[in-house]
Amino acid sequence: MFGHQIGVIPSDYIKDTFLVHAHNQYLQIFLESGIVVLICFLLLLFGIWKVYQKGLDHTIVRWSACFFLGILVYQSVEISFFMNMEPIGLLHWMIIGLGMNAIY
């Protein structure tokens, strides 16, 4: 229910594997922190989308919302939001933040 630990890797639990991570952001969050944190993360993403819906008349917000949807799909095959590739994750969060900033 609360996961194994932050930074867990599959080779800790599966012998003879080279996997460094789950290659899926949502699965990695579930393994590390459990269903409670996964639901909170999904609610955060849903909240970001609801904020984007308020400002879709702005060009910057539309571009940021399109990028956000692409990120959600991309995170199903990579984990760059929080770990593994921190500079790319920071770029993702910056573009999301630019769109949110344009709304407010």
N, CA, C and O atoms as CSV, one atom per row, in Angstrom:
chain,resi,resn,atom,element,x,y,z
A,1,MET,N,N,0.821,-1.194,0.000
A,1,MET,CA,C,0.000,0.000,0.000
A,1,MET,C,C,0.866,1.260,0.000
A,1,MET,O,O,0.512,2.247,-0.645
A,2,PHE,N,N,1.979,1.243,0.702
A,2,PHE,CA,C,2.841,2.420,0.784
A,2,PHE,C,C,4.165,2.231,0.055
A,2,PHE,O,O,5.084,3.027,0.247
A,3,GLY,N,N,4.286,1.201,-0.775
A,3,GLY,CA,C,5.476,1.018,-1.594
A,3,GLY,C,C,6.650,0.425,-0.837
A,3,GLY,O,O,6.555,0.100,0.347
A,4,HIS,N,N,7.755,0.295,-1.547
A,4,HIS,CA,C,8.950,-0.312,-0.961
A,4,HIS,C,C,9.894,0.733,-0.392
A,4,HIS,O,O,10.219,0.692,0.795
A,5,GLN,N,N,10.334,1.662,-1.216
A,5,GLN,CA,C,11.190,2.759,-0.771
A,5,GLN,C,C,11.481,3.636,-1.977
A,5,GLN,O,O,11.374,3.181,-3.116
A,6,ILE,N,N,11.843,4.869,-1.741
A,6,ILE,CA,C,12.218,5.761,-2.830
A,6,ILE,C,C,13.552,5.289,-3.391
A,6,ILE,O,O,14.483,5.010,-2.636
A,7,GLY,N,N,13.645,5.200,-4.706
A,7,GLY,CA,C,14.877,4.776,-5.350
A,7,GLY,C,C,15.004,3.279,-5.519
A,7,GLY,O,O,16.085,2.790,-5.848
A,8,VAL,N,N,13.928,2.534,-5.302
A,8,VAL,CA,C,13.989,1.081,-5.459
A,8,VAL,C,C,14.223,0.757,-6.941
A,8,VAL,O,O,13.710,1.439,-7.828
A,9,ILE,N,N,14.992,-0.279,-7.182
A,9,ILE,CA,C,15.232,-0.723,-8.554
A,9,ILE,C,C,14.819,-2.185,-8.674
A,9,ILE,O,O,14.886,-2.928,-7.695
A,10,PRO,N,N,14.391,-2.605,-9.865
A,10,PRO,CA,C,13.908,-3.985,-10.018
A,10,PRO,C,C,14.927,-5.047,-9.628
A,10,PRO,O,O,14.539,-6.119,-9.165
A,11,SER,N,N,16.222,-4.781,-9.801
A,11,SER,CA,C,17.223,-5.804,-9.468
A,11,SER,C,C,17.289,-6.083,-7.969
A,11,SER,O,O,17.866,-7.089,-7.555
A,12,ASP,N,N,16.701,-5.198,-7.142
A,12,ASP,CA,C,16.630,-5.479,-5.706
A,12,ASP,C,C,15.687,-6.640,-5.408
A,12,ASP,O,O,15.828,-7.312,-4.386
A,13,TYR,N,N,14.723,-6.875,-6.301
A,13,TYR,CA,C,13.698,-7.888,-6.049
A,13,TYR,C,C,13.694,-9.015,-7.075
A,13,TYR,O,O,13.157,-10.090,-6.809
A,14,ILE,N,N,14.285,-8.783,-8.241
A,14,ILE,CA,C,14.331,-9.803,-9.285
A,14,ILE,C,C,15.794,-10.114,-9.576
A,14,ILE,O,O,16.551,-9.227,-9.970
A,15,LYS,N,N,16.183,-11.337,-9.390
A,15,LYS,CA,C,17.585,-11.718,-9.624
A,15,LYS,C,C,17.867,-11.804,-11.122
A,15,LYS,O,O,16.965,-12.064,-11.918
A,16,ASP,N,N,19.109,-11.586,-11.493
A,16,ASP,CA,C,19.577,-11.693,-12.882
A,16,ASP,C,C,18.855,-10.717,-13.813
A,16,ASP,O,O,18.391,-11.104,-14.885
A,17,THR,N,N,18.762,-9.475,-13.407
A,17,THR,CA,C,18.173,-8.454,-14.274
A,17,THR,C,C,19.064,-7.236,-14.296
A,17,THR,O,O,19.776,-6.960,-13.331
A,18,PHE,N,N,19.025,-6.518,-15.380
A,18,PHE,CA,C,19.818,-5.291,-15.445
A,18,PHE,C,C,18.959,-4.054,-15.340
A,18,PHE,O,O,19.479,-2.939,-15.395
A,19,LEU,N,N,17.679,-4.215,-15.192
A,19,LEU,CA,C,16.786,-3.057,-15.177
A,19,LEU,C,C,17.173,-2.077,-14.072
A,19,LEU,O,O,17.319,-2.456,-12.910
A,20,VAL,N,N,17.334,-0.837,-14.448
A,20,VAL,CA,C,17.678,0.194,-13.484
A,20,VAL,C,C,16.410,0.830,-12.941
A,20,VAL,O,O,16.381,1.300,-11.803
A,21,HIS,N,N,15.372,0.846,-13.747
A,21,HIS,CA,C,14.087,1.383,-13.300
A,21,HIS,C,C,12.986,0.723,-14.107
A,21,HIS,O,O,13.258,-0.089,-14.992
A,22,ALA,N,N,11.748,1.066,-13.806
A,22,ALA,CA,C,10.600,0.377,-14.390
A,22,ALA,C,C,10.275,0.817,-15.812
A,22,ALA,O,O,9.453,0.177,-16.467
A,23,HIS,N,N,10.889,1.886,-16.311
A,23,HIS,CA,C,10.593,2.438,-17.636
A,23,HIS,C,C,9.129,2.862,-17.760
A,23,HIS,O,O,8.573,2.847,-18.858
A,24,ASN,N,N,8.515,3.234,-16.664
A,24,ASN,CA,C,7.153,3.736,-16.660
A,24,ASN,C,C,7.006,4.579,-15.392
A,24,ASN,O,O,7.118,4.057,-14.282
A,25,GLN,N,N,6.755,5.887,-15.555
A,25,GLN,CA,C,6.697,6.793,-14.404
A,25,GLN,C,C,5.627,6.363,-13.408
A,25,GLN,O,O,5.862,6.374,-12.200
A,26,TYR,N,N,4.473,5.989,-13.902
A,26,TYR,CA,C,3.361,5.644,-13.024
A,26,TYR,C,C,3.638,4.348,-12.262
A,26,TYR,O,O,3.348,4.255,-11.069
A,27,LEU,N,N,4.193,3.358,-12.939
A,27,LEU,CA,C,4.561,2.106,-12.275
A,27,LEU,C,C,5.681,2.336,-11.267
A,27,LEU,O,O,5.663,1.756,-10.182
A,28,GLN,N,N,6.655,3.177,-11.614
A,28,GLN,CA,C,7.759,3.466,-10.700
A,28,GLN,C,C,7.251,4.152,-9.428
A,28,GLN,O,O,7.684,3.814,-8.327
A,29,ILE,N,N,6.339,5.111,-9.576
A,29,ILE,CA,C,5.765,5.766,-8.393
A,29,ILE,C,C,5.018,4.754,-7.535
A,29,ILE,O,O,5.118,4.775,-6.309
A,30,PHE,N,N,4.266,3.867,-8.187
A,30,PHE,CA,C,3.528,2.835,-7.451
A,30,PHE,C,C,4.476,1.918,-6.684
A,30,PHE,O,O,4.229,1.603,-5.520
A,31,LEU,N,N,5.569,1.486,-7.334
A,31,LEU,CA,C,6.519,0.599,-6.666
A,31,LEU,C,C,7.240,1.287,-5.511
A,31,LEU,O,O,7.444,0.691,-4.453
A,32,GLU,N,N,7.623,2.543,-5.722
A,32,GLU,CA,C,8.385,3.259,-4.692
A,32,GLU,C,C,7.517,3.696,-3.525
A,32,GLU,O,O,7.902,3.527,-2.368
A,33,SER,N,N,6.342,4.260,-3.818
A,33,SER,CA,C,5.578,4.926,-2.768
A,33,SER,C,C,4.196,4.344,-2.527
A,33,SER,O,O,3.565,4.675,-1.523
A,34,GLY,N,N,3.712,3.494,-3.406
A,34,GLY,CA,C,2.436,2.841,-3.191
A,34,GLY,C,C,1.272,3.541,-3.876
A,34,GLY,O,O,1.427,4.562,-4.545
A,35,ILE,N,N,0.120,2.955,-3.683
A,35,ILE,CA,C,-1.098,3.409,-4.357
A,35,ILE,C,C,-1.532,4.788,-3.876
A,35,ILE,O,O,-2.089,5.566,-4.650
A,36,VAL,N,N,-1.285,5.097,-2.612
A,36,VAL,CA,C,-1.707,6.387,-2.058
A,36,VAL,C,C,-0.999,7.533,-2.784
A,36,VAL,O,O,-1.647,8.497,-3.192
A,37,VAL,N,N,0.299,7.441,-2.947
A,37,VAL,CA,C,1.064,8.499,-3.609
A,37,VAL,C,C,0.767,8.515,-5.104
A,37,VAL,O,O,0.754,9.582,-5.717
A,38,LEU,N,N,0.530,7.353,-5.696
A,38,LEU,CA,C,0.163,7.316,-7.113
A,38,LEU,C,C,-1.151,8.046,-7.345
A,38,LEU,O,O,-1.274,8.798,-8.312
A,39,ILE,N,N,-2.118,7.840,-6.489
A,39,ILE,CA,C,-3.399,8.549,-6.617
A,39,ILE,C,C,-3.194,10.045,-6.425
A,39,ILE,O,O,-3.787,10.843,-7.151
A,40,CYS,N,N,-2.370,10.439,-5.467
A,40,CYS,CA,C,-2.076,11.864,-5.269
A,40,CYS,C,C,-1.393,12.466,-6.493
A,40,CYS,O,O,-1.703,13.591,-6.884
A,41,PHE,N,N,-0.465,11.723,-7.100
A,41,PHE,CA,C,0.222,12.197,-8.299
A,41,PHE,C,C,-0.762,12.353,-9.458
A,41,PHE,O,O,-0.710,13.343,-10.188
A,42,LEU,N,N,-1.652,11.384,-9.627
A,42,LEU,CA,C,-2.649,11.474,-10.690
A,42,LEU,C,C,-3.608,12.633,-10.444
A,42,LEU,O,O,-4.042,13.287,-11.393
A,43,LEU,N,N,-3.942,12.894,-9.189
A,43,LEU,CA,C,-4.786,14.053,-8.871
A,43,LEU,C,C,-4.059,15.364,-9.167
A,43,LEU,O,O,-4.682,16.329,-9.608
A,44,LEU,N,N,-2.747,15.406,-8.927
A,44,LEU,CA,C,-1.953,16.580,-9.281
A,44,LEU,C,C,-1.991,16.815,-10.790
A,44,LEU,O,O,-2.191,17.944,-11.239
A,45,LEU,N,N,-1.800,15.759,-11.567
A,45,LEU,CA,C,-1.841,15.886,-13.019
A,45,LEU,C,C,-3.220,16.317,-13.496
A,45,LEU,O,O,-3.328,17.138,-14.407
A,46,PHE,N,N,-4.269,15.781,-12.899
A,46,PHE,CA,C,-5.628,16.173,-13.245
A,46,PHE,C,C,-5.870,17.643,-12.896
A,46,PHE,O,O,-6.523,18.364,-13.650
A,47,GLY,N,N,-5.340,18.087,-11.746
A,47,GLY,CA,C,-5.476,19.487,-11.346
A,47,GLY,C,C,-4.769,20.424,-12.322
A,47,GLY,O,O,-5.285,21.494,-12.642
A,48,ILE,N,N,-3.595,20.025,-12.792
A,48,ILE,CA,C,-2.880,20.823,-13.789
A,48,ILE,C,C,-3.718,20.931,-15.054
A,48,ILE,O,O,-3.815,22.008,-15.641
A,49,TRP,N,N,-4.326,19.825,-15.481
A,49,TRP,CA,C,-5.156,19.844,-16.686
A,49,TRP,C,C,-6.372,20.753,-16.504
A,49,TRP,O,O,-6.745,21.479,-17.426
A,50,LYS,N,N,-6.989,20.719,-15.329
A,50,LYS,CA,C,-8.154,21.589,-15.078
A,50,LYS,C,C,-7.754,23.064,-15.132
A,50,LYS,O,O,-8.527,23.889,-15.619
A,51,VAL,N,N,-6.571,23.406,-14.646
A,51,VAL,CA,C,-6.093,24.785,-14.724
A,51,VAL,C,C,-5.842,25.164,-16.175
A,51,VAL,O,O,-6.174,26.274,-16.591
A,52,TYR,N,N,-5.264,24.261,-16.945
A,52,TYR,CA,C,-5.041,24.531,-18.370
A,52,TYR,C,C,-6.353,24.812,-19.095
A,52,TYR,O,O,-6.394,25.659,-19.988
A,53,GLN,N,N,-7.409,24.125,-18.730
A,53,GLN,CA,C,-8.690,24.314,-19.404
A,53,GLN,C,C,-9.237,25.727,-19.239
A,53,GLN,O,O,-10.006,26.199,-20.076
A,54,LYS,N,N,-8.846,26.395,-18.173
A,54,LYS,CA,C,-9.321,27.763,-17.936
A,54,LYS,C,C,-8.705,28.763,-18.906
A,54,LYS,O,O,-9.304,29.806,-19.170
A,55,GLY,N,N,-7.517,28.468,-19.445
A,55,GLY,CA,C,-6.823,29.461,-20.248
A,55,GLY,C,C,-6.481,29.011,-21.651
A,55,GLY,O,O,-5.491,29.472,-22.219
A,56,LEU,N,N,-7.277,28.120,-22.224
A,56,LEU,CA,C,-6.957,27.600,-23.548
A,56,LEU,C,C,-7.109,28.628,-24.666
A,56,LEU,O,O,-6.807,28.322,-25.820
A,57,ASP,N,N,-7.571,29.837,-24.352
A,57,ASP,CA,C,-7.658,30.879,-25.369
A,57,ASP,C,C,-6.302,31.557,-25.606
A,57,ASP,O,O,-6.146,32.279,-26.590
A,58,HIS,N,N,-5.330,31.340,-24.732
A,58,HIS,CA,C,-3.978,31.880,-24.895
A,58,HIS,C,C,-3.114,30.888,-25.669
A,58,HIS,O,O,-3.186,29.680,-25.440
A,59,THR,N,N,-2.306,31.400,-26.575
A,59,THR,CA,C,-1.447,30.543,-27.397
A,59,THR,C,C,-0.426,29.789,-26.561
A,59,THR,O,O,-0.188,28.604,-26.794
A,60,ILE,N,N,0.177,30.460,-25.595
A,60,ILE,CA,C,1.195,29.804,-24.756
A,60,ILE,C,C,0.574,28.647,-23.971
A,60,ILE,O,O,1.178,27.585,-23.827
A,61,VAL,N,N,-0.630,28.871,-23.472
A,61,VAL,CA,C,-1.298,27.829,-22.693
A,61,VAL,C,C,-1.646,26.640,-23.589
A,61,VAL,O,O,-1.504,25.490,-23.175
A,62,ARG,N,N,-2.096,26.910,-24.801
A,62,ARG,CA,C,-2.403,25.813,-25.725
A,62,ARG,C,C,-1.168,24.977,-26.039
A,62,ARG,O,O,-1.228,23.747,-26.038
A,63,TRP,N,N,-0.048,25.649,-26.309
A,63,TRP,CA,C,1.197,24.924,-26.590
A,63,TRP,C,C,1.644,24.124,-25.368
A,63,TRP,O,O,2.069,22.975,-25.486
A,64,SER,N,N,1.545,24.735,-24.217
A,64,SER,CA,C,1.953,24.051,-22.994
A,64,SER,C,C,1.043,22.859,-22.706
A,64,SER,O,O,1.515,21.810,-22.267
A,65,ALA,N,N,-0.268,23.015,-22.953
A,65,ALA,CA,C,-1.216,21.917,-22.736
A,65,ALA,C,C,-0.939,20.767,-23.700
A,65,ALA,O,O,-1.016,19.603,-23.307
A,66,CYS,N,N,-0.618,21.077,-24.957
A,66,CYS,CA,C,-0.265,20.028,-25.921
A,66,CYS,C,C,1.003,19.302,-25.477
A,66,CYS,O,O,1.089,18.077,-25.557
A,67,PHE,N,N,1.977,20.064,-25.013
A,67,PHE,CA,C,3.214,19.467,-24.521
A,67,PHE,C,C,2.925,18.598,-23.298
A,67,PHE,O,O,3.503,17.521,-23.150
A,68,PHE,N,N,2.038,19.062,-22.427
A,68,PHE,CA,C,1.659,18.321,-21.228
A,68,PHE,C,C,1.048,16.967,-21.598
A,68,PHE,O,O,1.389,15.949,-20.997
A,69,LEU,N,N,0.157,16.955,-22.576
A,69,LEU,CA,C,-0.446,15.691,-23.006
A,69,LEU,C,C,0.608,14.751,-23.586
A,69,LEU,O,O,0.566,13.542,-23.355
A,70,GLY,N,N,1.544,15.310,-24.335
A,70,GLY,CA,C,2.636,14.498,-24.862
A,70,GLY,C,C,3.504,13.923,-23.755
A,70,GLY,O,O,3.940,12.775,-23.833
A,71,ILE,N,N,3.754,14.726,-22.719
A,71,ILE,CA,C,4.548,14.258,-21.579
A,71,ILE,C,C,3.850,13.097,-20.884
A,71,ILE,O,O,4.498,12.125,-20.498
A,72,LEU,N,N,2.533,13.192,-20.721
A,72,LEU,CA,C,1.798,12.123,-20.045
A,72,LEU,C,C,1.950,10.801,-20.792
A,72,LEU,O,O,2.080,9.749,-20.166
A,73,VAL,N,N,1.934,10.844,-22.111
A,73,VAL,CA,C,2.132,9.629,-22.895
A,73,VAL,C,C,3.588,9.175,-22.796
A,73,VAL,O,O,3.859,7.986,-22.627
A,74,TYR,N,N,4.515,10.113,-22.899
A,74,TYR,CA,C,5.938,9.795,-22.840
A,74,TYR,C,C,6.322,9.145,-21.506
A,74,TYR,O,O,7.196,8.279,-21.464
A,75,GLN,N,N,5.676,9.559,-20.433
A,75,GLN,CA,C,6.004,9.021,-19.115
A,75,GLN,C,C,5.594,7.564,-18.957
A,75,GLN,O,O,5.984,6.915,-17.987
A,76,SER,N,N,4.810,7.039,-19.902
A,76,SER,CA,C,4.470,5.621,-19.827
A,76,SER,C,C,5.611,4.738,-20.337
A,76,SER,O,O,5.563,3.518,-20.174
A,77,VAL,N,N,6.643,5.338,-20.955
A,77,VAL,CA,C,7.801,4.557,-21.401
A,77,VAL,C,C,9.121,5.081,-20.840
A,77,VAL,O,O,10.178,4.539,-21.162
A,78,GLU,N,N,9.084,6.107,-20.021
A,78,GLU,CA,C,10.298,6.676,-19.439
A,78,GLU,C,C,9.958,7.342,-18.110
A,78,GLU,O,O,8.797,7.662,-17.853
A,79,ILE,N,N,10.961,7.550,-17.268
A,79,ILE,CA,C,10.706,8.196,-15.978
A,79,ILE,C,C,11.598,9.425,-15.836
A,79,ILE,O,O,12.591,9.398,-15.109
A,80,SER,N,N,11.247,10.481,-16.518
A,80,SER,CA,C,12.083,11.680,-16.457
A,80,SER,C,C,11.471,12.796,-15.619
A,80,SER,O,O,12.077,13.862,-15.503
A,81,PHE,N,N,10.310,12.597,-15.041
A,81,PHE,CA,C,9.720,13.645,-14.195
A,81,PHE,C,C,10.536,13.870,-12.925
A,81,PHE,O,O,10.786,15.017,-12.553
A,82,PHE,N,N,10.953,12.804,-12.257
A,82,PHE,CA,C,11.570,12.930,-10.941
A,82,PHE,C,C,12.990,12.395,-10.850
A,82,PHE,O,O,13.786,12.899,-10.057
A,83,MET,N,N,13.320,11.396,-11.636
A,83,MET,CA,C,14.646,10.798,-11.519
A,83,MET,C,C,15.098,10.306,-12.879
A,83,MET,O,O,14.381,10.471,-13.866
A,84,ASN,N,N,16.233,9.726,-12.942
A,84,ASN,CA,C,16.829,9.144,-14.129
A,84,ASN,C,C,17.421,10.205,-15.052
A,84,ASN,O,O,18.594,10.108,-15.413
A,85,MET,N,N,16.650,11.207,-15.442
A,85,MET,CA,C,17.140,12.280,-16.311
A,85,MET,C,C,16.646,13.613,-15.753
A,85,MET,O,O,15.697,14.195,-16.277
A,86,GLU,N,N,17.281,14.088,-14.706
A,86,GLU,CA,C,16.815,15.285,-14.018
A,86,GLU,C,C,16.738,16.525,-14.906
A,86,GLU,O,O,15.758,17.264,-14.804
A,87,PRO,N,N,17.728,16.795,-15.781
A,87,PRO,CA,C,17.621,17.992,-16.623
A,87,PRO,C,C,16.407,17.971,-17.544
A,87,PRO,O,O,15.780,19.005,-17.773
A,88,ILE,N,N,16.077,16.800,-18.070
A,88,ILE,CA,C,14.891,16.702,-18.928
A,88,ILE,C,C,13.633,16.892,-18.098
A,88,ILE,O,O,12.688,17.545,-18.541
A,89,GLY,N,N,13.615,16.329,-16.900
A,89,GLY,CA,C,12.472,16.514,-16.007
A,89,GLY,C,C,12.273,17.974,-15.640
A,89,GLY,O,O,11.144,18.463,-15.590
A,90,LEU,N,N,13.378,18.671,-15.382
A,90,LEU,CA,C,13.256,20.104,-15.076
A,90,LEU,C,C,12.730,20.888,-16.269
A,90,LEU,O,O,11.969,21.841,-16.099
A,91,LEU,N,N,13.128,20.498,-17.467
A,91,LEU,CA,C,12.605,21.138,-18.669
A,91,LEU,C,C,11.107,20.887,-18.801
A,91,LEU,O,O,10.357,21.800,-19.145
A,92,HIS,N,N,10.667,19.671,-18.533
A,92,HIS,CA,C,9.229,19.364,-18.567
A,92,HIS,C,C,8.456,20.236,-17.585
A,92,HIS,O,O,7.449,20.847,-17.943
A,93,TRP,N,N,8.938,20.288,-16.335
A,93,TRP,CA,C,8.242,21.071,-15.318
A,93,TRP,C,C,8.276,22.566,-15.649
A,93,TRP,O,O,7.331,23.290,-15.336
A,94,MET,N,N,9.365,23.035,-16.284
A,94,MET,CA,C,9.448,24.447,-16.656
A,94,MET,C,C,8.392,24.797,-17.710
A,94,MET,O,O,7.735,25.833,-17.608
A,95,ILE,N,N,8.229,23.947,-18.708
A,95,ILE,CA,C,7.231,24.216,-19.745
A,95,ILE,C,C,5.819,24.137,-19.167
A,95,ILE,O,O,4.959,24.939,-19.531
A,96,ILE,N,N,5.575,23.192,-18.284
A,96,ILE,CA,C,4.273,23.132,-17.609
A,96,ILE,C,C,4.059,24.398,-16.799
A,96,ILE,O,O,2.969,24.969,-16.816
A,97,GLY,N,N,5.091,24.844,-16.087
A,97,GLY,CA,C,4.998,26.060,-15.283
A,97,GLY,C,C,4.780,27.304,-16.118
A,97,GLY,O,O,4.058,28.208,-15.696
A,98,LEU,N,N,5.388,27.373,-17.296
A,98,LEU,CA,C,5.165,28.528,-18.171
A,98,LEU,C,C,3.704,28.632,-18.589
A,98,LEU,O,O,3.131,29.721,-18.607
A,99,GLY,N,N,3.111,27.503,-18.920
A,99,GLY,CA,C,1.697,27.502,-19.277
A,99,GLY,C,C,0.813,27.892,-18.107
A,99,GLY,O,O,-0.144,28.648,-18.272
A,100,MET,N,N,1.129,27.381,-16.925
A,100,MET,CA,C,0.349,27.729,-15.740
A,100,MET,C,C,0.519,29.210,-15.404
A,100,MET,O,O,-0.436,29.874,-15.000
A,101,ASN,N,N,1.735,29.722,-15.574
A,101,ASN,CA,C,2.003,31.131,-15.291
A,101,ASN,C,C,1.233,32.042,-16.249
A,101,ASN,O,O,0.773,33.110,-15.847
A,102,ALA,N,N,1.089,31.630,-17.509
A,102,ALA,CA,C,0.352,32.438,-18.478
A,102,ALA,C,C,-1.115,32.549,-18.118
A,102,ALA,O,O,-1.769,33.529,-18.475
A,103,ILE,N,N,-1.640,31.557,-17.417
A,103,ILE,CA,C,-3.054,31.603,-17.013
A,103,ILE,C,C,-3.262,32.605,-15.890
A,103,ILE,O,O,-4.254,33.334,-15.879
A,104,TYR,N,N,-2.332,32.644,-14.948
A,104,TYR,CA,C,-2.476,33.530,-13.805
A,104,TYR,C,C,-1.854,34.871,-14.099
A,104,TYR,O,O,-1.874,35.761,-13.249
